[in-house]
Amino acid sequence: MSVPPVDPREHVVDAAELHAAITAERLSLADVIDTLTPDQWRHPSLCTGWTVDTLVAHLTLTSRITPFEAVRAMIGARFDINRMIDRTARARAAEYPPADLAAQYRESATWTGRPLGTRPRDPLVDVLVHGQDLARPLHIPHAMPPDHVVPALEYAVAASFYGASTRLAGLRLVATDADWAHGDGSEVHGPSGELLLVTTGRAAGLPGLEGPGVDELAARLS
């Protein structure tokens, strides 16, 4: 399983504050999930090929797949992590109805562990980005607090798992709602949440961004 490298800034985030942020974001997303209609559960998410129910099923697996199950699933997927993630999410979505998935996700909100091979800030990136993967196609407002986004963003730009080093090469990202910037080159500026989306490969963040580097970034995300 691919393992993101250790972020040299990992130590600056207090563990208790990080867990509090992850829990808060999970509970906030759980509140959104609890309001979904049957049609919304079947609606496509921003994750290619996944409807909302498959995405929520994936989120429930964060606290439910054991290391043994993860390794077995990786072997079954021929060590392709994306294939493994897709298969496990689809299998769980097929096994449980939406009401059960919603309940399971809420039960996972305070979980302090992490899936095999992940780093402390990966769950924060996961819930922030997947929250938008779910909410935006449904036109549901779902805020991304800058004080939660910045620790996720500064980690995501440095972790090879998210592919940001290639995606953002020659660009300078500047947050307009927080004291944060990264990189050198043509500037791309906007809210930190939109920067997190494009950093993790989501073109959905582009409309909220401005600057001379936006066109180049858009071409890389197309």
MOLINSUL-V591003 format. One line per field, one symbol per residue. ss: DSSP state (h for helix, s for strand, l for the rest). phi: phi as a letter, one per 40 degrees, with the letter a starting at -180 (. if undefined). psi: psi as a letter, one per 40 degrees, with the letter a starting at -180 (. if undefined). A space follows every 10 residues. Layout:
BEGIN
ss=???
phi=???
psi=???
END
This chain:
BEGIN
ss=lllllllllh hhllhhhhhh hhhhhhhhhh hhhllllhhh hllsllllll shhhhhhhhh hlllllhhhh hhhhhhllll hhhhhhhhhh hhhhhllhhh hhhhhhhlll llllllllll lhhhhhhhhh hhhhhhhhll lllllhhhhh hhhhhhlllh hhlhhhhlll ssssslllll sslllsssss lhhhhhhhhl llhhhhhhss lllhhhhhhh hl
phi=.cbccccccd cccccccccc cccccccccc ccdccccdcc cccccccdgb cdccccddcc cdbbccdccc cccccccfgc cccccccccc cccccbcdcc ccccccccdc cccacdgbbd cdccddcccc ccdcccccfb cacbcdcccd cccccccbcc dcgccccbdg bbcbccbaca aagbhccbbi ddcccccccc gcccccdcbb hccccccccc cc
psi=hhhiihheed eehhdddddd dddddddddd dddeehiddd deiiaehheh iddddddddd ededhidddd ddddddeffh dddddddddd dddddiiddd dddddddede heaiiheiid eddddddddd dddddddefh hhighdeddd ddddddeehd defddddehe ihhhheeigh ihiiahihia idddddddde ehededdeii ieeddddddd e.
END
